[in-house]
Amino acid sequence: MASTYRSSIQRKITFVILTASFVSIALTCACFVAYEFLTFTQRMAETLSANAQLVGANTTAALSFDNKRDAQDNLRALAALPSVRIAAVYDKSGNLFATYARTSREAPIPRTAAQDGIKFFSDRMILFQPIMLDGSRIGTMFIESGYGPIYSRFTTYGFIVILVMLGSLAVAYLFARRIQRKISGPILDLADTARSVSESRNYSIRAKVDSDDEIGNLAAAFNEMLEQIHSLHEDLEQRVIQRTAELEMANKELEAFSYSVSHDLRAPLRHLGGFAELLREKCNDQQDPNIVRYTGIISDSAKKMAKLIDELLEFSRMGRSEMKTQVVELDDLVAEVVGEAKSGIGERKISWNIRPLAKTMGDYAMLKLVFQNLISNAIKYTGKADDAAIEIGLVPEPNRIVCYVKDNGAGFDMRFIDKLFGVFQRLHRLDEFEGIGIGLANVRRIVERHGGKVWAEGEVGKGATFYVSLPLTN
């Protein structure tokens, strides 16, 4: 990993320096070439004009005496200039008088003289220049020249520019290699220190501070941050040790409390319930119905109290017991829970619709308790329904298992959904449906310990649906 960072930052610094050098050299060479092109073109135009003037001066006699042969010979002198392609002499009226062409393949010569001056085209330049004698114009000189000398010159310039750029880039590369070590070295040392701290969790490691520039200040600030982290880490470790000890003590006290509840409270309740039953049996022969009713209330209250204690102990145990994770076949688990539930409902008619489920990872006993609570609730809250129906199935999800238990019973008001999974929270009156309010709290605790979540949807008088999200098997 460190070599990747090192290679990356070194290449970036080298690339930046080489790019800046290349752009600077390229701009300089471009300016130089442009200047040379303009200068050389101007010199070439001046040379062409001078030769035109010289040939024109030599042709004045031929024009004066209408000697086309002498004019033709004078134009042949331009053969000494390789760039001249064609040339011509026009008389005073602008009519063609004499011509010259380097080869037979050259462009046609204009039949009449054009306006004086030099014109530049992409592949040639043309010149029309007056021929003067004693201050009077007696004819016109025409010359067309190619850019051969310019191309030849700039071909040489091109080779020189390439050599200069290659040499400059080589020097820049050596300079970049040398300077990037001074720039990237401290940064790489800082990156290596950060990686070492991250991997080893050793906050006593410090980065080197070799300079007082921005990188040195960064390293110093990094060391100061490590010092603070080291101090906070040690303080956190002490707090964790302290909190762990306090938690262990609290767990021991909770276990002692659970033992006390299990033994010290259950015994009086058993006595209370037992004696209430005996008292009611003895009072059956008497005609006072109030005594029988009172002893019945005492016995039922003792049973409810004992059940409350059992469920509280179960709720407490679910938060502390160790999970035994294994592959759980939810189809088998639900079938077992439904079989137990059917044996306990007697003659009640319930329409069961159990769809195929899936496998999950979890504690079998805990997950069984989840579905026992959800299915028993569905049975309980469909007690007043004319055609009770309970459906258990699976919601298609790509990365999770989402099971649901649906009933057509009493339902609940969604405005109070936040109370549904709380301890001792009930959404129905006790005289409507019995219960303590711990079952769904236990369901949520178990599901969350499995890394899942539970939620519900319902409507008053139209039933409820409880969803349980669990992890997939690997």
C-alpha positions in Angstrom: 0.0 0.0 0.0 2.8 2.4 0.9 4.6 1.7 -2.4 1.4 2.6 -4.3 1.1 5.9 -2.5 4.8 6.6 -3.0 4.6 5.8 -6.7 1.5 7.9 -7.1 2.7 11.0 -5.5 6.1 10.8 -7.1 4.6 10.4 -10.5 2.2 13.3 -9.9 5.0 15.7 -8.9 7.2 14.6 -11.8 4.2 14.8 -14.2 3.4 18.4 -13.0 7.0 19.6 -13.4 7.4 17.9 -16.8 4.0 19.3 -18.0 4.9 22.8 -16.8 8.3 22.6 -18.5 6.8 21.2 -21.7 4.2 23.9 -21.9 6.7 26.7 -21.2 9.2 25.3 -23.8 6.4 24.8 -26.3 5.1 28.3 -25.9 8.6 29.7 -26.1 9.3 27.7 -29.3 6.0 28.6 -30.8 6.6 32.3 -30.2 10.1 32.0 -31.6 8.9 30.1 -34.7 6.1 32.6 -35.3 8.5 35.5 -35.0 11.0 33.8 -37.4 8.2 33.0 -39.9 7.1 36.6 -40.0 10.7 37.9 -40.2 11.8 35.5 -42.8 8.7 36.1 -44.9 9.3 39.8 -44.7 12.9 39.3 -45.8 11.9 37.0 -48.6 9.4 39.6 -49.8 12.0 42.3 -49.7 14.4 40.1 -51.6 11.8 39.3 -54.2 11.0 43.0 -54.6 14.7 43.9 -55.0 15.1 41.2 -57.7 11.9 42.5 -59.4 13.3 46.0 -59.4 16.6 44.8 -60.7 15.1 42.8 -63.6 12.7 45.6 -64.3 15.5 48.1 -64.5 17.3 45.9 -67.0 14.1 45.6 -69.0 13.5 49.3 -69.5 15.3 49.4 -72.8 13.5 46.3 -74.1 10.2 47.9 -73.3 11.2 51.2 -74.8 12.2 49.6 -78.1 9.6 46.9 -78.0 12.3 44.2 -77.9 10.5 41.2 -76.4 13.5 38.9 -76.9 15.7 41.0 -74.6 12.9 41.1 -72.1 12.7 37.3 -72.2 16.4 37.0 -71.6 16.3 39.4 -68.7 13.5 37.3 -67.1 15.6 34.1 -67.4 18.0 35.6 -64.9 15.4 34.8 -62.3 16.3 31.1 -62.7 19.0 31.8 -60.2 16.3 32.1 -57.5 15.0 28.6 -56.9 11.8 29.9 -55.2 10.6 31.8 -58.3 8.1 29.8 -60.3 6.9 32.2 -63.0 7.5 35.8 -63.9 6.3 38.3 -66.6 6.8 41.8 -67.9 3.7 43.8 -68.9 3.8 46.9 -71.1 2.6 50.3 -70.3 -1.0 49.3 -71.1 -0.8 46.2 -68.8 -0.7 43.7 -71.6 1.6 40.7 -71.4 5.0 41.5 -73.0 7.4 38.7 -71.9 7.1 35.6 -69.7 9.2 33.1 -67.7 8.3 29.7 -66.3 10.6 27.4 -64.4 8.8 24.3 -65.7 6.0 23.6 -68.0 3.8 22.4 -65.1 3.6 25.8 -63.5 0.4 27.7 -63.1 -0.7 29.9 -66.0 0.6 33.5 -66.0 -2.0 36.3 -65.7 -2.8 37.9 -69.1 -3.0 41.4 -67.7 -1.2 43.2 -64.9 -3.0 43.5 -61.6 -2.7 46.0 -58.8 0.7 46.8 -57.5 1.9 45.1 -54.2 2.7 41.8 -52.6 0.0 39.2 -51.9 0.5 36.1 -49.7 -1.4 32.8 -50.3 -1.2 29.5 -48.5 1.4 28.0 -51.0 2.9 31.1 -52.7 3.4 34.9 -52.8 2.9 37.1 -55.9 4.4 40.5 -56.6 3.3 43.2 -59.1 5.8 46.1 -59.2 6.0 49.1 -61.6 8.9 49.5 -64.0 9.9 53.2 -64.0 12.0 55.2 -66.5 12.7 58.9 -65.9 9.8 59.1 -63.4 7.3 57.6 -65.8 5.8 54.1 -65.7 6.6 52.2 -68.7 5.5 48.7 -67.6 4.9 46.2 -64.8 7.0 43.5 -63.3 5.3 40.3 -62.1 6.9 37.5 -60.0 5.3 34.4 -58.3 7.5 32.7 -55.7 6.9 29.5 -53.6 7.7 29.0 -50.0 10.4 26.5 -50.6 13.1 28.4 -48.7 10.7 29.0 -45.8 9.8 25.3 -45.6 13.4 24.3 -45.8 14.4 26.7 -43.1 11.5 25.7 -40.8 12.3 22.0 -41.3 15.7 22.8 -39.8 14.0 24.8 -37.1 11.7 21.8 -36.4 14.6 19.5 -35.8 16.3 22.1 -33.6 13.1 22.6 -31.6 12.6 18.9 -31.1 16.2 18.5 -29.9 15.8 21.5 -27.6 12.5 20.2 -26.2 13.9 16.7 -25.6 17.0 18.1 -24.0 15.0 20.5 -21.8 12.6 17.7 -20.8 15.5 15.5 -19.9 16.9 18.2 -17.7 13.5 18.9 -16.2 13.0 15.2 -15.5 16.3 15.0 -13.6 15.3 18.2 -11.8 11.9 16.8 -11.0 13.4 13.5 -9.7 15.6 15.5 -7.4 13.1 18.0 -6.1 10.2 15.6 -5.7 12.1 13.7 -3.0 12.3 16.8 -0.9 8.6 17.4 -1.4 7.2 13.9 -1.4 9.6 12.4 1.2 8.1 14.1 4.2 4.6 13.5 2.9 5.3 9.8 2.4 6.9 9.6 5.9 3.7 11.1 7.3 1.5 8.7 5.3 3.6 5.7 6.5 3.2 6.9 10.1 -0.5 7.3 9.7 -0.8 3.8 8.2 1.3 2.3 11.0 -0.9 4.0 13.6 -4.0 2.7 11.8 -2.8 -0.9 11.6 -1.1 -1.3 15.0 -3.4 1.1 17.0 -0.2 2.3 18.6 -0.8 5.9 19.3 2.7 6.5 20.7 4.2 6.5 17.2 5.3 10.0 16.0 6.0 11.4 12.6 9.4 13.0 11.7 9.5 16.8 11.6 12.4 17.8 9.4 11.4 21.3 8.4 9.5 24.3 9.5 7.5 24.8 6.3 3.9 23.8 5.7 4.7 20.1 5.5 6.7 20.4 8.8 3.7 22.2 10.4 1.4 19.4 9.1 3.6 16.7 10.7 3.8 18.7 14.0 0.0 19.1 14.0 -0.4 15.3 13.2 1.9 14.5 16.2 -0.1 16.8 18.4 -3.3 15.1 17.3 -1.8 11.7 18.1 -0.8 12.9 21.5 -4.4 13.9 22.2 -5.8 10.6 20.8 -3.3 8.7 22.9 -4.4 10.6 26.0 -8.1 10.1 25.2 -7.5 6.4 24.4 -5.8 5.8 27.7 -8.7 7.6 29.5 -11.2 5.6 27.5 -9.6 2.3 28.4 -9.8 3.3 32.1 -13.4 4.2 31.7 -14.1 1.0 29.9 -12.5 -1.0 32.7 -14.5 0.9 35.2 -17.7 0.6 33.3 -17.1 -3.1 32.8 -16.6 -3.6 36.5 -19.7 -1.7 37.2 -21.7 -3.7 34.6 -20.4 -7.0 36.1 -21.5 -5.8 39.5 -24.9 -4.8 38.1 -25.3 -8.1 36.4 -24.5 -9.9 39.7 -27.0 -7.8 41.5 -29.6 -8.4 38.8 -29.0 -12.2 39.0 -29.3 -12.0 42.8 -32.6 -10.0 42.3 -33.8 -12.6 39.8 -33.1 -15.4 42.3 -34.9 -13.5 45.0 -37.9 -12.9 42.8 -37.9 -16.5 41.7 -37.8 -18.0 45.2 -38.9 -15.3 47.7 -41.9 -14.0 45.8 -43.1 -17.2 44.2 -43.4 -19.1 47.5 -45.9 -16.6 49.1 -47.9 -16.5 45.9 -48.1 -20.2 45.8 -49.3 -20.2 49.5 -51.7 -17.4 48.7 -53.2 -19.2 45.7 -53.3 -22.6 47.5 -55.0 -21.4 50.6 -57.5 -19.4 48.4 -58.4 -22.6 46.6 -58.8 -24.5 49.9 -60.9 -21.7 51.3 -63.1 -21.6 48.2 -63.7 -25.4 48.3 -64.7 -25.2 52.0 -67.0 -22.3 51.3 -68.8 -24.0 48.3 -71.2 -25.6 50.8 -72.2 -22.2 52.1 -74.8 -20.2 50.4 -72.9 -16.9 50.4 -71.9 -16.3 46.8 -69.6 -13.3 47.7 -67.2 -15.6 49.6 -66.8 -17.8 46.6 -66.3 -14.8 44.3 -63.8 -13.2 46.6 -61.7 -16.4 47.0 -61.9 -16.8 43.2 -60.5 -13.3 42.7 -57.7 -13.9 45.1 -56.8 -17.2 43.3 -56.9 -15.6 39.9 -54.8 -12.6 41.0 -52.2 -14.9 42.5 -52.0 -16.8 39.2 -51.6 -13.5 37.2 -49.0 -12.3 39.6 -47.0 -15.6 39.2 -47.3 -15.3 35.4 -46.1 -11.7 35.5 -43.1 -12.8 37.5 -42.3 -15.6 35.0 -42.5 -13.2 32.0 -40.4 -10.6 33.8 -37.8 -13.2 34.5 -37.9 -14.4 30.9 -37.6 -10.8 29.6 -34.5 -10.2 31.8 -33.0 -13.6 30.8 -33.3 -12.8 27.1 -31.1 -9.8 27.5 -28.3 -11.7 29.3 -28.4 -15.3 28.0 -25.8 -16.4 25.5 -27.0 -17.0 21.9 -26.3 -20.4 20.3 -26.2 -19.5 16.6 -27.1 -22.2 14.1 -29.0 -22.6 10.8 -32.7 -22.4 11.7 -35.3 -23.9 9.3 -38.2 -21.4 9.9 -40.7 -23.8 8.2 -40.0 -26.5 10.8 -39.9 -23.9 13.7 -43.2 -22.3 12.7 -44.8 -25.8 12.1 -43.8 -26.8 15.7 -45.2 -23.5 17.2 -48.5 -23.8 15.3 -48.9 -27.4 16.3 -48.5 -26.5 20.0 -50.9 -23.6 19.5 -53.6 -25.7 17.9 -53.5 -28.1 20.8 -54.2 -25.3 23.2 -57.2 -23.6 21.5 -59.6 -26.5 22.0 -62.7 -26.3 19.7 -62.0 -22.9 18.2 -62.1 -22.7 14.4 -59.2 -20.8 12.9 -58.3 -20.8 9.2 -54.5 -21.3 8.9 -52.5 -20.2 5.8 -48.9 -21.1 6.3 -46.7 -20.3 3.3 -43.2 -21.6 2.6 -40.5 -19.7 4.6 -36.7 -19.8 4.5 -33.5 -20.5 6.5 -31.8 -18.0 8.8 -29.0 -17.9 11.2 -29.9 -17.6 14.9 -30.7 -19.1 18.2 -33.5 -21.7 17.8 -35.0 -21.3 21.3 -35.1 -17.5 21.1 -36.6 -17.4 17.6 -39.2 -20.0 18.7 -40.2 -17.6 21.5 -40.6 -14.8 18.9 -43.1 -16.8 16.8 -44.8 -18.2 19.9 -45.5 -14.6 21.0 -46.6 -13.4 17.6 -48.8 -16.5 16.9 -50.3 -16.5 20.4 -51.2 -12.8 20.0 -52.8 -13.5 16.6 -54.9 -16.3 18.3 -55.8 -14.1 21.2 -56.9 -11.0 19.1 -58.9 -13.1 16.7 -61.0 -14.4 19.6 -64.0 -12.2 18.8 -63.7 -12.6 15.0 -66.5 -14.5 13.2 -64.1 -16.3 10.8 -60.7 -16.1 12.4 -57.8 -16.3 9.9 -54.1 -16.3 10.5 -51.5 -16.2 7.7 -47.8 -16.7 8.0 -45.5 -16.1 5.1 -42.5 -14.4 3.6 -42.0 -11.0 1.9 -39.6 -11.1 -1.0 -36.4 -9.2 -0.2 -33.0 -9.5 -1.9 -30.7 -9.2 1.1 -32.9 -10.1 4.1 -35.5 -12.5 5.3 -38.8 -10.8 6.2 -41.4 -13.0 7.7 -44.9 -11.9 8.6 -47.7 -13.0 10.9 -51.1 -11.6 9.8 -54.5 -11.9 11.4 -58.0 -10.5 10.9 -58.6 -9.8 14.5 -59.1 -6.6 16.6 -56.1 -4.7 15.1 -54.8 -1.5 16.6 -54.6 2.2 16.0 -51.4 3.2 14.1 -51.3 6.4 16.1 -50.0 4.4 19.1 -47.5 2.3 17.1 -44.6 3.7 19.2 -46.1 2.0 22.3 -46.6 -1.4 20.8 -43.3 -2.9 21.6 -42.7 -1.3 25.0 -42.7 -3.1 28.3 -46.1 -3.1 30.1 -47.6 -1.1 27.1 -51.1 -2.3 26.1 -53.3 -1.0 23.3 -56.5 -2.8 24.5 -58.3 -2.9 27.8 -57.7 -5.8 30.2 -61.3 -6.7 30.2 -61.2 -7.0 26.3 -58.1 -9.1 26.0 -55.9 -10.5 28.8 -52.2 -9.9 28.9 -49.4 -8.2 30.7 -47.6 -6.3 27.9 -44.2 -8.0 27.9 -44.4 -10.4 25.0 -43.8 -7.9 22.2 -41.1 -6.2 24.1 -39.4 -9.6 24.4 -39.9 -10.1 20.6 -38.2 -6.9 19.8 -35.2 -7.6 22.1 -34.7 -11.1 20.6 -34.9 -9.8 17.0 -32.5 -7.0 17.6 -30.0 -9.3 19.2 -30.2 -11.3 15.9 -29.3 -8.1 14.0 -32.8 -7.7 12.7 -35.8 -5.5 13.3 -39.6 -5.9 13.9 -42.5 -3.6 13.0 -46.2 -3.8 12.6 -49.1 -2.5 10.6 -52.7 -2.6 11.7 -56.2 -1.1 11.6 -58.8 -1.1 14.2 -61.3 -3.9 13.6 -59.4 -5.2 10.5 -56.5 -7.1 12.0 -52.8 -6.6 12.2 -49.6 -7.8 10.5 -46.3 -8.2 12.3 -43.1 -8.3 10.3 -39.8 -9.8 11.4 -36.6 -9.0 9.5 -33.7 -11.6 10.0 -30.3 -12.2 8.3 -29.9 -14.6 5.4 -27.8 -17.8 5.8 -24.3 -17.5 4.4 
